[in-house]
Amino acid sequence: MTAAVTFEQVSKTWDATTALHPTDLLLPAGQFSVLLGPSGCGKTTTLRLLAGLETASTGRIEIFGRDVTTASPSQRGVSMVFQNYALFPHLSVAENVVFGLRVRKFPKADIASRLQRALRLLGLERYADRKPSQLSGGQQQRVALARALVADARLCLMDEPLSNLDAQLRQEMRHELRALQQELELTVVYVTHDQTEAMSMADQVVLLREGSIEQVATPFDIYRTPRTLFAAQFIGSSRMNILRIEHGCIAGTEIRVDAPPGAVSLGLRPEDIRLTGPVMLALAKAEFMGADLLLSARAGDQLIAVRAEGKRAMEDLSIVNLGWDNAAQHWFDAQGKRI
């Protein structure tokens, strides 16, 4: 596996504030890597360090085996796509796309061929002469992507590029962007706070929390085997149930569980709980979501969320019978680490 990005004990501090603690990280070439986490976790700082927009306080950064720790942004061979598109309003789509090539005095024939290829790949050929103000949000984002593609950089950095789009368009652009990355075999490092984006697009997810890496894994692995309580609850369209365990039972109930030594919390994903089984609980709340029905059942002073089929919304439920497989159980110790 060829490494596109290597961080060796890279950190970033401002006065008394630490945005990124000393970090080791390897991102493979040709893959779609997503930096994921809540606001303030250090994901954008990590991207800016990679781009050369911030200088590392400690450590070493390599891009495709070349030390770029002190290199300027223009010397790093990266392209960037930003949240706000950063298009010139007075230039046409075509002129926006090739602006950087003209500044760097590329040959005219090279500029023309790169432009046509980028416009074709992103379905912008008929918009080449329009100004950004004449385009929709999705079309403007495609222009920003086209500008990144013509640079022919080995590494493309994206900072929440879809966050300004509405939900449906964002979903469409996710599919388009992922397909484009796979077709061109691009190496992409993508920042988002949206775990749905991360799970649907990434080859590898880098989950950050308070300036440190919480877990690095494929979407499947981080979903099925989260290493910490934070990862367990951050990943998943519905938050994982985290239930306190006392004396071998779910706290406040007589529901016995086979907890391993040291376990203080049981994690259960709502979609892993079925509405048949030996556990009988009172229903506290039901939310109809169309295809799904989200139920909350009361277990002592705790609530257990259950994700069921939407057709059950027609039933008058006051008591629910719940069950789950042992394989669906996640156990955590007092430090929030997976057992």
C-alpha positions in Angstrom: 0.0 0.0 0.0 1.4 3.4 -1.1 1.0 6.2 1.4 -0.3 9.4 0.1 -0.1 11.2 3.4 2.0 10.5 6.5 1.9 12.4 9.8 4.6 11.7 12.3 3.8 13.2 15.7 2.3 16.3 14.0 0.7 18.8 16.4 -0.7 22.4 16.3 -1.0 24.8 19.2 -1.8 28.5 19.5 -0.6 29.9 22.8 -2.5 27.8 25.4 -4.9 26.2 22.9 -4.1 22.8 21.4 -6.0 22.2 18.1 -4.2 18.9 17.3 -2.3 16.8 19.8 0.8 14.9 18.5 -0.6 12.7 15.9 0.5 9.7 13.7 -1.6 9.1 10.6 -1.2 7.3 7.3 -3.7 7.9 4.5 -3.4 5.4 1.5 -3.0 6.6 -2.1 -6.0 6.2 -4.5 -8.5 6.1 -1.6 -11.3 8.4 -0.3 -10.3 9.3 3.3 -12.7 11.2 5.4 -11.8 13.3 8.5 -14.9 13.1 10.6 -15.9 14.6 13.9 -17.9 17.3 15.7 -17.0 21.0 15.6 -13.7 21.8 17.2 -12.3 18.3 17.0 -9.3 19.2 14.8 -10.4 17.9 11.4 -10.1 21.3 9.6 -6.8 22.0 11.3 -5.5 18.7 10.1 -6.5 19.5 6.5 -5.0 23.0 6.7 -1.7 21.5 8.0 -1.8 19.1 5.1 -2.4 22.0 2.6 0.3 24.2 4.1 -2.2 26.8 5.2 -1.0 26.2 8.8 2.5 25.4 10.0 2.9 22.4 12.3 4.1 23.1 15.8 5.8 19.7 16.0 6.3 16.7 13.8 6.8 15.8 10.1 4.4 15.8 7.2 5.0 13.8 4.0 2.9 13.7 0.8 3.7 10.8 -1.4 7.0 10.2 0.4 8.2 13.8 0.1 8.8 15.9 3.2 6.5 19.0 2.9 6.5 20.1 6.6 7.9 23.5 5.8 6.9 23.7 2.1 4.5 26.4 0.9 1.0 25.5 -0.4 2.0 25.9 -4.0 4.9 23.4 -3.6 2.8 20.6 -2.2 1.1 19.4 -5.3 -2.4 19.5 -3.8 -5.7 21.0 -5.0 -8.5 22.2 -2.7 -12.3 22.5 -2.8 -13.8 24.8 -0.2 -17.2 25.0 1.4 -18.0 28.4 -0.2 -16.9 27.4 -3.8 -14.6 30.6 -4.0 -15.6 31.4 -7.6 -14.9 34.7 -9.4 -18.3 36.2 -10.1 -17.1 38.2 -13.1 -15.6 35.2 -14.9 -17.4 32.6 -16.9 -17.4 28.9 -15.8 -14.6 28.1 -18.3 -12.5 31.0 -17.1 -13.0 30.1 -13.5 -12.0 26.5 -14.1 -8.7 27.3 -15.9 -7.8 30.5 -13.9 -5.0 28.7 -11.9 -3.6 27.2 -15.1 -3.4 30.6 -16.8 -1.7 32.2 -13.8 0.9 29.4 -13.9 1.3 30.1 -17.7 0.4 26.6 -18.9 0.5 26.1 -22.7 -2.8 27.1 -24.4 -3.3 23.7 -26.0 -2.8 22.0 -22.6 -5.3 24.4 -20.9 -7.9 23.7 -23.6 -7.7 19.9 -23.4 -7.8 19.9 -19.6 -10.8 22.3 -19.6 -12.8 20.1 -22.1 -12.1 17.0 -20.1 -13.1 18.6 -16.8 -16.3 20.1 -18.2 -17.2 16.7 -19.8 -16.6 14.7 -16.6 -18.7 17.1 -14.5 -21.5 17.7 -17.0 -20.7 21.4 -17.4 -20.1 21.6 -21.2 -23.3 23.6 -21.9 -22.6 26.0 -19.0 -19.1 27.0 -20.1 -20.0 30.6 -21.0 -22.3 31.3 -18.0 -21.4 33.3 -15.0 -21.6 31.7 -11.5 -24.7 33.8 -10.6 -26.5 32.0 -13.4 -25.9 28.6 -11.9 -27.5 26.6 -9.1 -25.7 25.7 -6.0 -25.0 22.2 -7.3 -23.6 23.5 -10.6 -21.4 26.0 -8.8 -20.0 23.2 -6.7 -19.3 21.2 -9.9 -17.3 24.2 -11.2 -15.2 24.2 -8.0 -14.6 20.5 -8.5 -13.7 21.0 -12.1 -11.1 23.7 -11.1 -9.5 21.2 -8.7 -9.4 18.5 -11.4 -7.7 20.5 -14.1 -4.8 21.2 -11.7 -4.0 17.4 -12.1 -2.8 17.3 -8.5 -2.0 13.9 -7.0 -3.9 14.9 -3.8 -7.3 16.6 -3.6 -8.4 18.2 -0.3 -12.0 19.0 0.3 -13.3 21.1 3.3 -17.1 20.4 3.8 -17.8 21.1 0.1 -21.4 20.0 0.1 -22.6 21.6 3.4 -24.2 24.6 1.6 -26.5 22.4 -0.6 -30.0 21.2 0.3 -30.4 17.6 1.5 -31.5 16.0 -1.8 -28.8 17.8 -3.9 -26.2 16.9 -1.2 -27.1 13.2 -1.6 -26.9 13.4 -5.4 -23.5 15.2 -5.2 -22.2 12.5 -2.8 -22.9 9.8 -5.4 -21.4 11.9 -8.2 -18.2 12.8 -6.2 -17.6 9.2 -5.1 -18.1 7.9 -8.7 -15.7 10.6 -10.0 -13.1 9.7 -7.4 -13.3 6.0 -8.3 -13.2 6.6 -12.0 -10.2 8.9 -11.9 -8.5 6.9 -9.0 -8.0 10.2 -7.2 -6.6 10.4 -3.7 -9.1 12.5 -1.7 -9.0 13.8 1.9 -12.4 15.1 2.8 -13.5 16.9 5.9 -17.1 16.7 7.2 -19.1 16.6 10.5 -21.8 14.6 8.8 -21.4 10.9 9.6 -23.8 9.9 6.8 -21.5 11.6 4.3 -18.5 9.8 5.8 -20.2 6.4 5.9 -21.5 6.6 2.3 -18.4 7.9 0.6 -15.3 6.8 2.5 -12.8 4.0 2.0 -11.4 5.0 5.4 -12.8 7.1 8.2 -10.6 9.1 10.6 -12.7 9.9 13.6 -11.4 12.8 15.6 -12.3 14.1 19.1 -10.8 17.1 21.0 -7.7 17.2 18.8 -6.9 13.5 19.0 -7.7 10.5 16.7 -10.4 8.3 18.2 -10.4 5.6 15.6 -9.2 4.9 12.0 -11.2 2.2 10.2 -13.4 1.4 7.2 -17.0 2.5 7.5 -18.1 -1.1 8.1 -15.5 -1.7 10.8 -16.1 1.5 12.7 -19.8 0.8 12.7 -19.6 -2.9 13.7 -16.7 -2.6 16.2 -16.4 1.0 17.6 -13.3 1.2 19.9 -14.8 3.8 22.3 -18.2 5.0 23.6 -17.7 8.2 21.6 -17.2 6.3 18.3 -20.2 4.0 19.2 -22.5 7.0 19.6 -21.2 9.3 16.9 -21.4 6.6 14.1 -24.9 5.4 13.0 -28.0 7.1 11.7 -29.6 6.5 15.1 -27.4 6.8 18.2 -26.4 3.6 19.9 -28.2 2.8 23.1 -25.7 2.9 26.0 -27.2 1.2 29.1 -25.6 1.2 32.5 -24.9 -2.3 34.0 -25.2 -3.0 37.7 -24.8 -6.4 39.3 -25.2 -8.3 36.0 -28.4 -6.5 35.1 -29.5 -3.4 33.1 -29.5 -0.8 35.8 -32.9 -0.3 37.4 -34.3 -3.5 36.0 -34.2 -7.2 36.5 -33.0 -7.8 32.9 -30.0 -10.0 33.3 -27.1 -9.7 30.8 -24.0 -11.8 30.4 -21.5 -8.9 30.9 -17.8 -9.6 30.6 -15.5 -8.7 33.5 -14.9 -4.9 33.8 -18.0 -3.9 31.7 -20.0 -1.0 33.0 -22.0 -0.2 29.8 -23.9 -2.2 27.2 -24.2 -0.8 23.7 -27.1 -1.8 21.5 -27.9 -0.3 18.1 -31.6 0.5 17.7 -31.6 -1.5 14.4 -30.2 -4.6 16.1 -33.2 -4.8 18.5 -36.2 -6.8 17.4 -39.8 -6.5 18.6 -40.0 -10.1 19.6 -38.2 -11.5 22.6 -38.2 -12.1 26.4 -37.8 -8.5 27.5 -41.1 -6.8 28.2 -41.0 -3.0 28.6 -43.4 -0.1 28.6 -43.4 2.1 25.5 -42.5 5.7 26.3 -42.6 7.3 22.8 -43.1 6.4 19.1 -42.0 8.5 16.1 -43.2 7.7 12.6 -40.5 8.4 10.1 -42.0 6.9 6.9 -40.0 3.8 6.2 -39.0 3.5 9.9 -40.7 3.7 13.2 -38.5 4.9 16.1 -39.7 3.6 19.5 -38.4 4.4 23.0 -39.0 1.8 25.7 -38.5 2.5 29.4 -36.0 0.3 31.2 -35.9 1.7 34.8 -34.7 5.3 34.5 -33.1 4.6 31.0 -34.6 4.6 27.6 -34.0 1.9 24.9 -34.4 3.2 21.3 -35.7 0.6 18.8 -35.7 1.1 15.0 -38.7 -0.9 13.5 -40.5 -1.0 10.2 -42.7 2.0 9.5 -45.8 -0.1 8.9 -45.9 -0.9 12.6 -47.0 2.7 13.1 -50.6 1.6 12.6 -50.4 -0.6 15.6 -51.5 0.6 19.1 -48.4 -0.3 21.1 -48.2 0.3 24.8 -46.1 -2.6 25.8 -43.2 -4.0 23.7 -41.4 -7.3 23.8 -37.7 -6.8 22.9 -34.9 -9.2 22.0 -31.4 -9.1 20.5 -28.6 -11.4 19.6 -25.5 -11.7 21.8 -23.5 -10.8 18.7 -25.2 -7.4 18.7 -23.9 -6.5 22.1 -21.1 -4.0 22.6 -19.4 -3.8 26.0 -17.4 -0.8 27.4 -15.4 -0.3 30.5 -15.4 2.6 33.0 -12.9 4.5 30.7 -15.3 4.2 27.7 -13.0 1.7 26.0 -14.4 -1.3 24.1 -14.0 -4.7 25.8 
